[in-house]
């Protein structure tokens, strides 16, 4: 019985000897002296403290005074419950964590500890000085942990707010809000880029947690100056600003963060207002992407013009007419007739030459000119399909105008 009770009994923590009444009285009577010495030492030893605004210095001074006063209470009753967070930091405004880093807060704590340690010979008898120094060190450890907790809570709150604000900015771009509103919202999240903006869209992975978003943002900043991440249901949206030279490699790398399925990026936007058009093109491409089963991942929204036209995207029709059909017609020199015949005869150079009564080299030259003018090569099957769609869209548009 005795063995079982001794085995199950909780180990007792040895009680610390109580401080002498004389030392406690000295500590209480020296509170003003210690606070004054601490503030003076802060001003002398910490350059960043001298550069603070008056209200910030006042808040930090109050923290220092509360910390010293709480030490006396804790030294008298070291087993008191959770006191540090409320007693020491309760009076400090939350905004203080934005202007004072955790590193500076720990420097402040270290400075105050030095002041108290230097005053130990005047506060305790020689027999009790060692115990008082140890108590100061234990107390400073508790305050340091409490400071870390304050900053961790502030970071969590700020991170949650920043994520909500970031989602609002992405939503504003998708809805095409006014330029002034966009500038205001972008400034709120620290966005600085005014050009080189791209929008990537695709499926959101199942585990779209805060760590995932943070990792995606860090990866994005390797290829762009600015990045915003938005998750809307099952869709993941990444907005990149100030794209560097290796944009293609960046898109390919970032596509790995999306869920399985198509990933589409919109055309380059040279203004915040144009970013809305890039986003709309990317979403239109994402909706039409299943029609092109051999599409690369990621795919440019402009590479999906034919599929977007079939899907009913009017902006793709206008783009094909303005960027492909119109330039070919304007160039003249038989380009439109040669391209039409070439596509209609199954991509036969010789058949096109016979039909037009020209040499095959002339057909090759004209098709090369089409590629130079539009950026789409008729000799490549996929790009020939884009050109074929552009011819159909352009002629339909001309027919509608004629009517």
Phi, psi and omega per residue, in radians:
X1 nan -0.774 -3.121
X2 -1.113 -0.702 -3.116
X3 -1.148 -0.708 -3.111
X4 -1.150 -0.689 3.126
X5 -1.153 -0.693 -3.140
X6 -1.200 -0.515 3.139
X7 -1.282 -0.699 -3.075
X8 -1.477 -0.237 -3.104
X9 -1.196 2.475 3.131
X10 -1.308 2.444 3.111
X11 -1.136 2.413 -3.121
X12 -1.545 2.377 3.097
X13 -1.468 2.142 -3.120
X14 -1.040 2.321 -3.140
X15 -1.283 2.412 3.097
X16 -1.347 2.466 3.109
X17 -1.093 2.438 -3.118
X18 -1.191 2.453 3.090
X19 -1.177 2.684 3.136
X20 -1.232 2.629 3.136
X21 -1.100 -0.567 3.134
X22 -1.117 -0.744 3.128
X23 -1.156 -0.718 3.117
X24 -1.070 -0.742 3.128
X25 -1.128 -0.687 3.097
X26 -1.107 -0.743 3.135
X27 -1.068 -0.800 -3.110
X28 -1.150 -0.654 -3.125
X29 -1.305 -0.341 -3.114
X30 -1.744 0.181 -3.106
X31 -1.020 -0.797 -3.140
X32 -1.117 -0.714 3.130
X33 -1.113 -0.782 -3.135
X34 -1.116 -0.730 -3.129
X35 -1.127 -0.765 3.129
X36 -1.110 -0.746 3.135
X37 -1.137 -0.666 -3.140
X38 -1.133 -0.805 -3.138
X39 -1.120 -0.671 3.123
X40 -1.155 -0.716 3.141
X41 -1.177 -0.639 3.089
X42 -1.065 -0.781 -3.109
X43 -1.146 -0.558 -3.096
X44 -1.475 -0.621 -2.974
X45 -1.746 -0.319 -3.084
X46 -2.054 1.785 -3.127
X47 -1.044 -0.655 -3.104
X48 -1.158 -0.468 3.118
X49 -1.165 -0.675 3.137
X50 -1.191 -0.433 -3.110
X51 -1.549 0.042 -3.134
X52 -1.311 2.793 3.013
X53 -1.196 2.699 -3.103
X54 -0.967 -0.724 -3.122
X55 -1.185 -0.564 3.104
X56 -1.242 -0.715 3.082
X57 -1.107 -0.685 3.127
X58 -1.117 -0.714 3.133
X59 -1.129 -0.761 3.110
X60 -1.155 -0.673 3.094
X61 -1.084 -0.663 3.101
X62 -1.156 -0.676 3.079
X63 -1.071 -0.766 -3.140
X64 -1.091 -0.771 -3.139
X65 -1.137 -0.759 3.109
X66 -1.113 -0.636 3.138
X67 -1.118 -0.732 3.135
X68 -1.200 -0.736 3.126
X69 -1.118 -0.688 3.132
X70 -1.189 -0.507 3.099
X71 -1.086 -0.694 3.133
X72 -1.100 -0.765 3.113
X73 -1.123 -0.734 -3.135
X74 -1.176 -0.672 3.133
X75 -1.129 -0.565 3.103
X76 -1.313 -0.641 3.122
X77 -2.388 1.402 -3.066
X78 -1.162 -0.236 -3.126
X79 -1.630 0.186 -3.129
X80 -1.138 2.652 -3.028
X81 -1.245 -2.849 -3.043
X82 -0.990 1.773 -3.052
X83 -2.087 -0.465 -2.971
X84 -1.107 -0.836 -3.008
X85 -1.076 -0.768 -3.109
X86 -1.422 -0.762 -3.057
X87 -1.185 -0.744 -3.038
X88 -1.564 -0.819 -3.016
X89 -1.812 -0.009 -3.096
X90 -1.079 -0.571 -3.108
X91 -1.500 -0.232 -3.106
X92 -1.332 2.277 3.117
X93 -1.154 2.600 3.140
X94 -1.079 -0.587 -3.119
X95 -1.099 -0.289 -3.121
X96 -1.078 -0.550 -3.130
X97 -1.182 -0.290 3.109
X98 -1.415 -0.531 -3.087
X99 -1.768 -0.345 3.140
X100 -2.040 2.058 -3.136
X101 -1.291 2.853 3.100
X102 -1.076 -0.644 3.113
X103 -1.059 -0.742 3.119
X104 -1.204 -0.620 3.098
X105 -1.100 -0.692 3.107
X106 -1.205 -0.591 3.047
X107 -1.097 -0.663 3.105
X108 -1.110 -0.777 3.127
X109 -1.079 -0.768 -3.130
X110 -1.087 -0.685 3.139
X111 -1.134 -0.749 3.133
X112 -1.121 -0.698 3.116
X113 -1.075 -0.717 3.117
X114 -1.066 -0.704 3.141
X115 -1.105 -0.801 -3.127
X116 -1.145 -0.721 3.137
X117 -1.093 -0.665 3.138
X118 -1.173 -0.406 -3.131
X119 -1.610 -0.035 -3.081
X120 -0.987 -0.770 3.135
X121 -1.013 -0.482 3.130
X122 -1.557 -0.155 -3.050
X123 -1.827 -0.405 -3.061
X124 -2.451 2.744 3.069
X125 -1.212 2.888 -3.097
X126 -1.044 -0.615 -3.117
X127 -1.216 -0.432 -3.056
X128 -1.856 0.008 -3.076
X129 -1.166 -0.711 3.137
X130 -1.082 -0.775 3.141
X131 -1.111 -0.674 3.136
X132 -1.175 -0.690 3.096
X133 -1.101 -0.752 3.110
X134 -1.085 -0.678 3.119
X135 -1.128 -0.691 3.105
X136 -1.069 -0.729 -3.136
X137 -1.165 -0.737 3.115
X138 -1.126 -0.715 3.136
X139 -1.120 -0.750 3.134
X140 -1.097 -0.598 3.085
X141 -1.106 -0.775 3.133
X142 -1.095 -0.733 3.136
X143 -1.143 -0.674 3.124
X144 -1.104 -0.750 3.091
X145 -1.120 -0.681 3.121
X146 -1.123 -0.707 3.104
X147 -1.079 -0.761 3.107
X148 -1.054 -0.664 3.125
X149 -1.151 -0.723 3.110
X150 -1.034 -0.804 -3.100
X151 -1.243 -0.585 3.102
X152 -1.154 -0.735 3.112
X153 -1.136 -0.721 3.122
X154 -1.109 -0.694 3.136
X155 -1.142 -0.694 3.124
X156 -1.124 -0.766 3.132
X157 -1.122 -0.783 -3.137
X158 -1.142 -0.669 3.124
X159 -1.127 -0.728 3.111
X160 -1.119 -0.726 3.123
X161 -1.167 -0.747 3.129
X162 -1.073 -0.669 3.127
X163 -1.128 -0.736 3.107
X164 -1.139 -0.717 3.130
X165 -1.139 -0.681 3.117
X166 -1.104 -0.720 3.118
X167 -1.123 -0.622 3.104
X168 -1.158 -0.666 3.126
X169 -1.141 -0.801 3.120
X170 -1.053 -0.738 3.133
X171 -1.123 -0.655 3.119
X172 -1.110 -0.661 3.106
X173 -1.162 -0.759 -3.107
X174 -1.137 -0.606 -3.117
X175 -1.492 -0.129 3.067
X176 1.234 0.809 3.115
X177 -1.179 2.956 -3.069
X178 -1.088 2.777 -3.097
X179 -1.068 -0.745 -3.135
X180 -1.091 -0.724 3.115
X181 -1.126 -0.733 3.130
X182 -1.097 -0.752 3.134
X183 -1.063 -0.730 3.136
X184 -1.113 -0.773 -3.117
X185 -1.200 -0.699 3.116
X186 -1.129 -0.696 3.120
X187 -1.111 -0.581 -3.114
X188 -1.141 -0.493 -3.140
X189 -1.762 0.145 3.083
X190 1.390 0.317 3.126
X191 -1.292 2.289 -3.083
X192 -2.034 -0.366 -3.062
X193 -1.223 2.427 3.077
X194 -2.024 -0.061 -3.126
X195 -2.620 3.027 3.132
X196 1.115 0.775 -3.066
X197 -1.773 2.316 3.054
X198 -2.270 2.622 3.094
X199 -2.129 2.177 3.082
X200 -1.888 2.413 3.122
X201 -2.363 2.660 3.121
X202 3.134 -2.967 3.134
X203 -1.333 2.516 3.106
X204 -1.540 2.364 3.093
X205 -1.144 2.810 -3.109
X206 -1.095 -0.710 -3.115
X207 -1.648 1.228 3.123
X208 -1.612 1.136 -3.084
X209 -1.542 3.032 3.115
X210 -1.032 -0.758 3.076
X211 -1.042 -0.649 3.111
X212 -1.111 -0.790 3.138
X213 -1.088 -0.715 3.111
X214 -1.105 -0.724 3.119
X215 -1.149 -0.721 3.114
X216 -1.104 -0.701 3.140
X217 -1.144 -0.737 3.120
X218 -1.107 -0.703 3.113
X219 -1.145 -0.653 -3.117
X220 -1.155 -0.645 -3.089
X221 -1.243 -0.110 3.008
X222 -1.312 -0.379 -3.074
X223 -2.035 -0.154 -3.105
X224 -2.503 2.801 3.125
X225 -1.409 -0.533 -3.117
X226 -2.319 2.685 -3.140
X227 -2.651 2.399 2.996
X228 -2.248 2.440 -3.126
X229 -2.139 2.268 3.096
X230 -2.296 2.446 3.089
X231 -2.118 2.021 3.136
X232 -2.073 1.670 -3.095
X233 1.141 -2.045 -3.131
X234 -1.663 0.122 -3.110
X235 -1.885 2.421 3.069
X236 -1.926 2.260 -3.101
X237 -2.125 2.240 3.097
X238 -2.167 2.128 3.113
X239 -1.902 2.185 -3.081
X240 -2.017 2.405 3.133
X241 -2.221 2.528 -3.128
X242 1.153 0.808 -3.117
X243 -1.015 2.351 3.112
X244 -1.460 -3.035 -3.034
X245 -1.138 -0.552 -3.066
X246 -1.582 0.885 -3.087
X247 -1.101 -0.747 -3.104
X248 -1.061 -0.767 3.110
X249 -1.126 -0.637 3.121
X250 -1.133 -0.802 3.121
X251 -1.043 -0.745 -3.122
X252 -1.138 -0.697 3.134
X253 -1.199 -0.747 -3.088
X254 -1.249 -0.427 3.122
X255 -1.071 -0.400 -3.138
X256 -1.180 -0.336 -3.130
X257 -1.457 -0.208 -3.133
X258 -1.498 2.800 3.066
X259 -1.226 2.952 3.110
X260 -1.012 2.537 -3.127
X261 2.106 -3.108 -3.090
X262 -1.138 2.556 2.999
X263 -2.272 2.204 -3.033
X264 -2.214 2.424 3.045
X265 -2.083 2.442 -3.094
X266 -1.357 2.979 3.130
X267 -1.179 2.809 -3.140
X268 -1.135 2.279 3.111
X269 -1.899 2.357 -3.101
X270 -1.791 0.266 3.066
X271 -2.786 2.845 3.116
X272 -1.127 -0.657 3.123
X273 -1.096 -0.733 -3.132
X274 -1.213 -0.286 3.101
X275 -1.074 -0.541 3.083
X276 -1.087 -0.736 3.116
X277 -1.137 -0.654 3.092
X278 -1.106 -0.725 3.129
X279 -1.161 -0.750 3.137
X280 -1.110 -0.684 3.104
X281 -1.150 -0.692 3.141
X282 -1.119 -0.742 3.132
X283 -1.206 -0.653 3.072
X284 -1.116 -0.695 3.090
X285 -1.150 -0.680 3.126
X286 -1.102 -0.671 3.131
X287 -1.197 -0.583 -3.085
X288 -1.628 -0.191 -3.041
X289 -0.994 -0.622 -3.138
X290 -1.021 -0.348 3.137
X291 -1.264 -0.340 3.116
X292 -1.952 1.622 -3.026
X293 -1.232 -0.409 -3.142
X294 -1.651 0.242 -3.091
X295 -1.125 2.440 3.077
X296 -1.201 2.924 3.125
X297 -2.262 1.918 0.130
X298 -1.489 2.940 -3.134
X299 -2.109 2.444 3.037
X300 -1.273 2.440 -3.140
X301 -1.054 -0.594 -3.141
X302 -1.201 -0.450 3.099
X303 -1.266 -0.201 -3.136
X304 -1.827 0.371 -3.133
X305 -0.949 -0.845 -3.125
X306 -1.041 -0.800 3.138
X307 -1.129 -0.636 3.114
X308 -1.187 -0.621 3.083
X309 -1.110 -0.800 3.129
X310 -1.085 -0.582 -3.114
X311 -1.388 -0.073 3.077
X312 1.652 0.404 -3.130
X313 -1.523 1.887 -3.118
X314 -1.172 -0.547 3.130
X315 -1.128 -0.572 3.086
X316 -1.198 -0.644 3.084
X317 -1.087 -0.816 -3.125
X318 -1.123 -0.635 3.135
X319 -1.163 -0.742 3.119
X320 -1.129 -0.679 -3.137
X321 -1.207 -0.702 -3.070
X322 -1.385 -0.616 -3.008
X323 -1.767 -0.290 -3.087
X324 -2.140 -1.108 -3.047
X325 -1.134 -0.853 -3.102
X326 -1.012 -0.874 3.131
X327 -1.061 -0.607 3.134
X328 -1.164 -0.799 3.135
X329 -1.088 -0.747 -3.108
X330 -1.131 -0.588 -3.114
X331 -1.174 -0.506 3.111
X332 1.107 -2.518 3.082
X333 1.015 0.535 3.073
X334 1.297 0.212 -3.094
X335 -1.156 -0.781 -3.088
X336 -1.154 -0.681 3.118
X337 -1.177 -0.744 -3.140
X338 -1.115 -0.791 3.140
X339 -1.112 -0.741 3.139
X340 -1.081 -0.789 -3.137
X341 -1.154 -0.758 -3.124
X342 -1.046 -0.790 -3.141
X343 -1.245 -0.625 -3.117
X344 -1.243 -0.438 -3.112
X345 -1.713 0.340 3.063
X346 1.336 0.547 3.058
X347 1.169 0.682 3.141
X348 -1.775 2.055 3.123
X349 -1.174 -0.795 -3.104
X350 -1.164 -0.725 3.130
X351 -1.108 -0.678 3.115
X352 -1.144 -0.714 3.132
X353 -1.085 -0.765 3.132
X354 -1.142 -0.706 -3.103
X355 -1.144 -0.614 -3.080
X356 -1.702 -0.041 -3.140
X357 1.024 0.798 3.075
X358 -2.303 2.960 3.127
X359 -1.325 2.683 3.133
X360 -1.073 -0.605 3.111
X361 -1.130 -0.550 3.080
X362 -1.144 -0.695 3.100
X363 -1.102 -0.776 3.132
X364 -1.059 -0.750 -3.123
X365 -1.088 -0.787 -3.112
X366 -1.141 -0.696 3.112
X367 -1.170 -0.599 3.071
X368 -1.137 -0.673 3.103
X369 -1.123 -0.666 3.088
X370 -1.040 -0.763 3.129
X371 -1.115 -0.686 -3.139
X372 -1.182 -0.646 -3.072
X373 -1.329 -0.733 -3.000
X374 -1.761 -0.409 -3.036
X375 1.521 0.036 3.131
X376 -2.041 2.226 -3.033
X377 -1.645 2.041 -3.137
X378 -1.102 -0.334 -3.105
X379 -1.395 -0.185 3.093
X380 -1.747 2.239 -3.019
X381 -0.944 -0.831 -3.094
X382 -1.135 -0.763 -3.112
X383 -1.247 -0.526 3.045
X384 -1.132 -0.591 3.100
X385 -1.144 -0.681 3.087
X386 -1.109 -0.769 3.129
X387 -1.120 -0.695 3.125
X388 -1.082 -0.737 3.114
X389 -1.129 -0.681 3.139
X390 -1.105 -0.692 3.099
X391 -1.079 -0.751 -3.130
X392 -1.142 -0.789 -3.128
X393 -1.101 -0.784 -3.116
X394 -1.095 -0.753 -3.122
X395 -1.198 -0.641 3.073
X396 -1.113 -0.682 3.127
X397 -1.160 -0.695 3.112
X398 -1.178 -0.659 3.108
X399 -1.133 -0.690 3.118
X400 -1.140 -0.635 3.133
X401 -1.205 -0.669 -3.111
X402 -1.135 -0.635 -3.132
X403 -1.174 nan nan
